[in-house]
Amino acid sequence: MVDIVLRGNADEVDLEVCWMACNLDENNCVAHIAPKKTRRNCTENPYCISRLGLETFEELAQSESEPEVTERRNSSRQPCGLTNAGNFCYVNSFLQIWFNDLKFRQCIYNWRPSDNWTMPQTAKLNIEDVMNCLQKLFIAMQFTPFKSTHAGELIEVLRLNNQQQDVQEFHTRFFDTLERNMESHPNGLPILNVIWKLFESRIDQDLSCAYCEWKSTTTSEHRSLQLSIALHDNLVSAIQAFFAEEMLNDFQCQSGKCKYSGHVSRTSKFVQLPQVLVIQLKRYVVGRNLRARKLQHAFHFPRILTGQQLRPGVAGVLDYKLCAVMIHRGKRMDAGHYYDIIYEPNIGKWFIYNDDIVTETTAPGYSGRLTNRTMTAAAGGCYALIYRKLGTGVQRGPMQAPPPKVLTEVENKLEEDFARKKNDDGTAFAVWKRLIGERSVWLRQLWTELEVHNGMAFLDRPEDISFLPTALLCDILDKELTAPVSAVAIPLCAHNRLRPGLFTRGTLKAVNTSAARRLIKEYNVNMTLQNGADFCLECVWKIRAHFVAEFRGPRLHGDVEDFFYPGGAFVYIKVQKNTDPEVVNRHAFMWISRRKRSKNLLKIKMCSDQTVDDLKWRIFETIHHPPANQTLYRVRSITQRRQTVRLPDVELQGDWTLETALVPPNNLDEPLILILQAQEGDEDEDKDKQSASTTDVKEYKEEQSACTNSPEEDESEESSGTSNGAGFEDSAL
């Protein structure tokens, strides 16, 4: 279309020619009117402002949907979830597991504060406040009519920040803090006795010398069993390896009789098993760069862990039954999401506890012998396993109620909130629908005022037509009533005027100036409005010179002819990742033939009126490297005496375009080559879009292959990142 207009108007370039070259001689768009409605915006018509998102408001306003009614939770069928108001999925995971342990729940219900207790000056937290909050939370989780509740008060008392923590470390620190502070409380000893009986185990470690028959035994107490799973794919194998005999080659016998090392062996065994066996799985290895890499291979576990597997050769040891699986979902240890698969003892079914969403599921793990090694969510992400000893870990008789005063207070508050929420549902829905309807009418009126019906009628008064970015109009409709509209700027040419290519690509839309000013004021948009008198006639002249031979006239710069590409040209980019700014000049990179140019090069089409900053965003879309860390160089060479001589590379500045690059007349045989120096920077880890360096990938593959073959799992990283204890420094733990 542009070449036809310019060929037919070769004598002169004025506003009318520019108007027609940018399709501003069109009328308002009728492609979206019944009966044949086009479902996409017309990019070739600058007056088309339909299908940008306004239809969503109209559909909502006309919908006949009914308000969602809050239904009372049936506690005999549906467990309670915990909402996640930040990065506290690890807290929710911890609480759900121990709430479903009936003995631990009864222990919390039996808690009573004391009027004679004062908080020690050396204590970092008030243990009474912690226990009171935990007691109220457990009451709410059991009796709430809502489908979920929240642990906000407990999180506030523990002074936890919004940085996600490792759930295993939180588990250890919580019970250590509980034990350390409960010892000074008058009513703390009964609570500690229950916790000790539930979790405490004893392991004997035997050292023996094969040379002089020296032996030594050390007994240690544990609340959990920490297993390395790097070389194992099932729990039984990992337990056997943990208790297997190990030769201590660097350990010297302590008997004083022999002076040699390498004869001492170490064996371990359970001498006392807990009622609840907590098995923490080490799902990571530490590489040469001291970074923890997550092991993502499938790790299978039985539903019944026999006594002989825990204490081989000892008769009368009871078996253990799986009651909970803690899962970490994510490809890295410093980010991810925690959730649980727990057996609900009162309902008698397995449920997935994913924050506030609780759904029924099948039992995880395997029964009998391990025959099926299929990757599942539980096998691929299990982070901790909870087993309960058969016959001793179940609450006998009905559970004793918590203090009547506390129970009544919590229940009354829950019932009041539920009644208020149920009454407000219909009112809130009516208000929402009324607001949507009013806003839909207002937006439809604004869009009608923005629409231009006859473009040529504004040729004599171009100031009455202004141009708004299509992205801005979509942004307004997308963020209506939810978020402020982002600041926007219209990209201008080197002469600080409107580029002609912005209209043919659908980047800008032509609207009435008065309505555009009203829109900018209403949404407080930070932009400078451009109108129909701001076209760059010089840029249109360059486009005409490309199509009309008599106006082309080569302009020589040395030995290279200057050409202008209105439709754009391909740019070929070689990526070099290094932090040294001089890496480009130290590596020879000569002219690339057409056959070789497609190998290991990025091929990006760049329009003639786009700058190097636009090109950097195109590169970001391709390799996900931030524009701020991109430095582009132009490869230059000349031929002297039939030899290609490399010239110093030139760094491209922000106003660089294809025109200033002096693109060769035949860009196919002599491609435009650029070198990208992609420097590594401290980017936000939540983006998770930057490619890993070749060295890191190689090290990771070596570590993974040395441990096991670990297939990748789908990742849903909704939390900020696990810091392995860094966030506990300011907390009460």
N, C-alpha and C positions, 0 to 999 in steps of 0.2 A: 504493500500500500504506500509506504514512504517513497519508494523509488518511482512509482507511477506519478505521484504528486509532484515530485521534484523534477522529473523529466518533462512533465507538461508545463512547468513553471520555471524554465531555465533562465528566463531573461532577468528575473529579479527575485530577491528573497525579502518579503515583507511579512507583516504580522498575519496577513491572510494565508500566505503559503505556510507559515509556521502553524497556524491554526489547523489547516487541513492535514499537514504532516503528522500532527499529534492526535488526529481523529477527533478534534474538537468541533468539527462541522457536523457531528452526529446529533441525533435527537435523543430524547429520553428512552431508556431501554424498555421494550415490550416483551422480552423473551420470558419473563416470569409471570405473565398474565395467563389465566386459564383460557383454553383447556390444556395447552401444552406448556407446562411450567418447567423451565430450566432450573435445576437444583443447584447450580454453581454460579458464582458471580462471573459476569462477563468482563474478562480482563482487557479485551480490545476496545470496549466502550468506556471512556472515562466518566460518562454520566450515569453509569449503572452502579447504584448503591444498594441493590437488593442482594439477598442471600448472604448477608454479612453477620447475621445473628439475631436480627429483629424478630424473625419468625418464632424463635424460642419463647419470647415473652408473649406473643400472641397465642401460641399453643397453650402455655400455662394459664393464661387468663381465661381461655375458652374451655379448659379441661373441666370435667365433671367428677374429678377424683374426690373421694371422701377423706376427712382427716383421719390420721392414724390414731386409733384408740389405745390408750395405755391399759394393758391387761395385767391382772394380778398373776404373779409367778406362782406356779404350783411347786412348792418345795419338795414334794414327794417324787417329782419327775424331772425337775429342772434345777441344777445347781446354780449358784449365784456367781456372776463374773465380777471382775474388778476393772474399772475404767483406768486408762493410762493418760494422765494429764501432761505427761512430758516423756522423758526417757527413763521411766520407772517400770519397764516390763520385767526387769530382774527382781524387783520387789514383789510384784504381783505373782511371779512364778514361785518365789520362795513362800509367800503367804498361802497360796492355794494348796501347795503340797502339805504343809503342816496343819492347815485347817482340816484337811481330810484325814489326818491321823487322829482318831477319836480319843486316844489317850492324851495326846498333846493338847487337843481342844479342851478336854476335861481339866487338864492341868491349868490352862488359862482361865477357865470358868471358876476354878477353886481359889483363884487369887483374891486376896483381901488387902487393902491398904491399911496402914497403921497410923493412929494419931500420935503415937510416941516416937515416930521416926523423923529424923531431920537429915537432910541431904549432906553428906560429908563435903568438906571444902575442897578436897582433892578430886572429887567425882566430876566427870565431864558431862554427865546427863543425870536427870532425875528419873531413877528407875521406877518410881511410882507412876509418873506420867506415862512412861513407856508401857508399863503393864496395864494401866487403866485404858489407854488408847487401844492396845491390842485386844483387851477383853471386849470393849465396845465394838471393835471392828468384827471380831468373830461372832458376836451376837447379831450384828447387822447382816453378816454373810449367811447366817442360818435362818433368820426370821424376816428379812426384808421382802416386801411385796414386789419390789422392782426386780428386773432381770440382772441388775448389776449394782454395785456400790463402789465406794472409792476409799483408798487408804491415805488420803491427803493429810489427815491429822497426825497419823503415825509418822509419815514422811517428814512432816514439819518438826515433830518432837525429836526425831533422830538427826535433824539438821542435814538431811541429804540434799546435795545440789542437783542440778538438772543434767549432770553428766552421767551417762550410763556406766554401770560398774559390772565387773565380772560376778556372776551369780554365785559361783563357788566361793569366792573370796568373801562376798557379803554373808553367805551362810556361816562361814567360819568366824568372821568378826562379830556377827550378831550374837552367837551363842557364847563366845568368849567374853563379850561385853556384858551379857546377861549374867554369867557366872561371877564375873569380877565385881559387879555392883550389887548382886542379890545377897552376897555373903554378909553384908552389913545391915540387911533389912530383917526385922523380927519375923516376918512371914516369908522370908526368901528360901529358907532351908527346905521346906516341903516341895517347893517348885524345883529346886536344884536336884533333889533326890529323884524326882520323876524323870528329869532330863538325863541324869546320869544312867538310870536304869534303861532308858530308851536307847541311848546312842553309844554308851561306853563299851569298848571292847579292849582286850589285852592281847598283845602279840609278843611272843618270846623270840628273841634273836640269839641264835647260838653261833659262837665262833669256836672252831676246833682246828688244831694243828695236826696234820698228818705225820709230821716228823717226830714230835715229842709227846703227842697225845694230850696236849694242853687244851682245855675247854673253858669257855666263859659264856654265861647266859645273862641277857639283859631283858627285862620286861618293861614294856612301854604301853601307855594308855592312848587310845585313839577314839575319835568320834566319827571317823570316816575312813574308808579305804581308798587310797589314791593309786590308780592303775595307769601305767603307760600302755597305750594301744597302738603305738607306731608300727610294731611288727606283728600285730594280731588283728584278726577279723571277727573274733567272738570272745565273749566274756570268760568262758571256761578256760580257754587257752591263756588269756591274760592273767587270770588268777593263778594258774599253775606256774606260769613264768615268774610271778611275784614271789611265790614261796619256794621256788626251785633253788637248789644248791648253787652257790656262786663262789668262784675262786677269787680271792683278793690278792692279786699278784704283787701289789705294792705295799701290802700290809705285813709288818714284821711281828712274829710271835711275841706275846707279852709274858711268857713264862720265865724268861731269863736263862733258859737252858740252851736254846738254839738261837743262833745269830743270823739265821737265814730268813728271807722273805719269799713268798710265793707258795708256801705250804698251808696257808690258812684259808679255810672255806667258811662261808656264812650261809646259814639256813634260817628261815623264819616260819612260824606257825601260830595259828590262833590257839590261845589257851582259854579265852572267854569270848563268846559271841554276844553281840547286842540283841535287843529285841527288834530294833529297826536298824538294818544295815544300809548305810549310805555309801555308795560307790561313786567316787568322782573320777571321771575319765579325762586323761590328759590328751586333749584333742589338738595338740600342737607340737611342733618341733622348732628348735631354734637354729637358724641358719648361720652361715659364716659372717653375715652382716649383723648378727645379734638380733634379728627380727624374728618374731614368732609367726610361723606359718601354720595355718589351720589344716588338720588332716580331715579330708572329706570322704574318705572311703567308708563303705558300709561296715558297721560294727554290730554284730548280732548278739542277742542276749536271750536267755531262756526265761520262761514265765515261772518256772520252779527251779530254784537253785538248791541242790541237795546238800545235806549236811556232810556227806562224804567228799563233795567237791571243795568244801571249806576246811574240813578237818579230816583228811584222809586217815583211815585206820582207826578212828575213834568211834566206838559204838554209842548209839543212843542220841546222836546229834540230830536235832529237828531240822526239817527243811525250811526254806524261805520262799515266800511267794511275792512275785512282783506286784507292787502297788502304785508306782509312779515312775514316769520317765520325764526328765527335764531335757528340753531340746533347745539347741542354739541353731537358728537359721541364718545363714550368711556365709560368704566365702572367706572372710577375714576374721581374725580374733579381735580386732580393734573396732568392729562394727557388727551390727546384726540385730537380731530380735530373739527374745526368750519366750517360750511357751511350754505348757506341760500336757502330758497325757496321764490322767489320774483315774484310779478306780475309786468310785464314790461308794463307800461302805454301806450307807443307808439305802441308797437306790439299788445297789448291786450291779452297776453298769460302768463302762469306761467312757470318759468324756475328754474332749480336747478343750483345755482352758487357755484361750488366746485372748488375754486381757478381758474385755467385757463380753466377748463372744464365747459361749460355751455350747458345744455341739457333741452329740453322742457319736461314738466310734467303736471299732472293734478292739479287742485286746492286742497290744503290741507284743513283739517278741515271737518266739517259737515254742512249741510244745514237743516234748520227747527229744529226738535226735535232730541235729541241725542238718537239714537236707536242702532247703531252699535258701539260697544266698542272694535273693533279689534285693535291690536297693529300694528302700522305703524312706519316708520322711523321718520315722523314728530311728531306723538303722543308720541313716546318713547324717543325722544331726544330734543323736543322743549325747548329752553332756554330763548327765548324772543319772544314776539308777537307784531307786529306793525299793528295798526288799524288807518284808515284815515276816518275823518268825511265826510259823504256823502254830496256833494254839495259845500263844501268849500275847500277841500284839493286838488282839481285838478287845474292845471295851465290853466288859461283862455287865449285864443288866442295863437299865435305863440310865441315860446320862443325867448327872445332877445339874440342876439349873444354876445359872450364875446368880449373883446377889439380886434379890427381888427388886430393890430400888433401882439398880442399874438396868436390869432387864425392862422394867416398866418405862423408865425414861427413854431408852433407845426405841422400844416398840412404839410408844406414843409419838415420838418424833417421826418415825418412818411412816406411820399411818397418816399423820397430818400432811406430810410431804406427798404421799401417794394420792390422797383425796384432792389436794390442791392441783397436782399435776393432771389428774383425770378431768377435773372441772375446767382447767385452762386449755386442754387440748382443742376443743371445739372453738373457743374464743380465739386462740392463737392462729388456728388455721383460717378462720374468717378474716382476721386482720391481715394475715399474709396474702390471702387471695385478693383482698381489696387493694392492698398496696401494689401487687403485681398488675392488677387490672388498671389502676390509675397510672402506673409507670408505663405500661404498654401503650395507653392512649397518648401520653405525653411524648413518648419516643416516636410513635407513628406520626404525630403532628410535626415534630422536629424533622423527621426524615422527609416528610412531604415538603417542608419549607426548604430543605437542602437541595432537593431534586431540581435539575435544570431540564427544561423541556425542548428548547430549540437553541442549539449551540451557536449557530451563525447569527442569531439575533443579538448576541452579546459582543460581536466583533467590533462594533462602534463604541462600546462601553466595556472594555475588557476588565476594568477594575471591579465590575459587579460579579465576576466569577473568580472564586478562590479555589485553592487546591489543598486537600487534606490527604495525608497518607492513608492508604487502605488499611494498614496495620493499626492506625489510631482508631478508625471507626470500628474495627473488629474488637479492639481492646476495650473500648467504651461499652460495647454490648456484652462482652464477656465478663467484665468486672463490675457491671452495674449493681449498685447497692452492696458490694462486697469489699472492694479495694479501690484505692485511688488509681487514676489513670497515670501511666508512666509518662515521663517527659519524652518528647519526640521532636525530631528535627528533620527537615526536608533536605536531602543531599543536593547540593548545588554544584554547578560546573566550576571550572577554573576562573571564570569571569564573575563568579558569585551571583549567577542567575539560574533560572530553571533549566534543567537538562531535558532535551527532547525525548530521550529514551525512557524516561520515567512513566510516560503515558502509554506508550505502546506495550510495555510490560505489565501494566495494571498496577504499578506502584502507587500512583496518585489518582484521586478521584476529583472531578470538577463539580463544585457545588456553589450555591448562591452565597455571596459574601456576607450578607446580613445574617443568614442562618448560621454560617460558619463562626462568626464572631459570637453569636449567642451560645453555640456549643462550647467554644473555648472558655467563655466566662462561666458557664454552668458547671463545667468539670474542672475548672482551674488548670487548664492544660498549659504547660510551659513551652510555647513555640511561637515562631514568627510567621505570620500568615503571608503567603505568596499568592498573587492574583494573576490574571491573564495578561497584564502588561509587563510581567517580569520574565518573559521568554528571552533566551539568549539567541539572537539572530545570527551571531557569528558561528555558534555551534551548528545551527541549521545550515549555514553556508558550507561548512565543512562536509556535512552529509551530502549536500547537493554536489559538491566537487567530487565526491566518490562515485556518484551515479552519472553525472553529466560530464562527458569527456572534455568538452571545450573549456570547462572551468577547472579541470583537475590541476594542470600546471605543476609539475614536480618542484618541490622546494628542497634544495640540496643542503645537507648538513655533512660536510666532509664527503665521504664516498657512499653514504647511505641515504636512500630516498625515503622521504617521510610519507607514510600512508595513513589513512584514517579508516577504521573499521566500524561502521555503524552497527553491524550485526554482531560484533565481537569477534574474538579469536581465541584459540586454545593457548593456554600457558602451561608449560611443563615444568614441574618443580621437583628438585632433588632434595630430600630431607636428610639433614645431618644433625643428630642430637648430640650436643656436647656443650659443656658450660664454658669452654674457652672461646672468647669472642674472635680469636684469630684462627680458628680451626678451618674456616673456609679457604683462606689464602694459603694454608699449608698443604692442602690436598689438591693435586692436579685434577682438573675437571674440564676437559676440552669439549669441542663441538660434538654433538650427538647426532648420529644419522637417524633417518626416519625409521629404519628397522629397529634400532636399539632404543629409541626414545620412549617406547611404551613400557620398557622393563624397569621396574623399581622407581618409576616416576609418577607423580601425581599429575593427572590431566584435568585441568579446570578451565571452563570457558568463561572468559571475562568480557563484559560489555565495554564498549569504547569509552563510555562516560563514567565508568567506575574507577575509584582510586585504589591505591594499595591497601587502604584500610578495609575497603569492601572485600578485596581479595583475601585478606587475613581471616575474615569471618567465613568465607567459603572454605578456607583451609581448616578452620575450626570445625565446620560441619562435617568434614571428611575424616580428619585424624583426631579430632577432639582435643587439640592443643590450644590453650588460651591465647588469644591475639596479643596479650601483653608480653608474652614470652617468645614471640615470633620476630625474627630479624631476617629480612629478605634481601638478597643480593642479586644483581644482574650479571650474568655471565657474558663477558665480552671477549672477542677474539678477532684478529685480522689475518689475512693471508699475505705472506711475504715470501717471494721466491718459492712458491708452491708449498710452503710450510705454514701451518696454522700456529699463530703466536698468541698466547694467552695474555690478555690485558688485565690490569688490576680490577677486581670486582668492585662494583659501586653499590652502596647500600641505598635501598629505595626509601624515599621519604613519603609522607602522607599524601602529597599532591601528585604522586606518580600515576600516570594512566598509560593506556596503549599508545596514545598519540605521542606522549613525551618519551615513550620507550623506543620510538622509531622502529616499529614492527617491520620486518622484511616483507617485500611484496609477495613472496610465496612462503607462507608460514608453514606449509606442509613439508617442503624439502629443507627449509632452514627454520626449525622451530624456535620459538622464544623460550629460552631456558633461564630459570631462576633457581637460586639455591636458598633453601630455608634452614636457618640455624635455629633449632627449637631448643631453647634453654629450659632446664628444669627449674620450677619455682615452687614455693610453699603455697599450694592451692588448697582450697577447702576440701577435706576428705569426703564430705557428704556428697559432692558431685559425682565421684566415682566414675569419671569419664576419661581421665587421662590414661594413656597407654603406659604400661610398665616398660622399663628399659630392657634392652636385650640381655644385659647381665643379670638383672633380677629374675627375669623369666627363666634363664638358664639355670641359675642357682636353685630356683624353686622346683624345676623339673628334676634336678639331680637329687634334691632332698626327698621329693615325693617318690621317686623311683627307688631310692635307698630304703624307704620305709615300706611302701605298699603301692599297689595300683589303685588310685583313688579317683573315681569318676566325679565330675563336677555336678553340683546340684543347683537348682534355681535359687536365686538370692532375692530377698526382699528386705533391704536395709532401710528400716524406717527409724532407726535410732542413730544418735550422733556418733557413738563409738565407745568401745570398752577401753578404759584407761588402766586396768589392772591395779586399782588401788589409789590412783592419784587423787580421785575425788573424795577419799575418806579423810583426808587431812583436816578439812574444815568441818567434818561431821562429828556427831557425838560418838560414833564408833571408833 
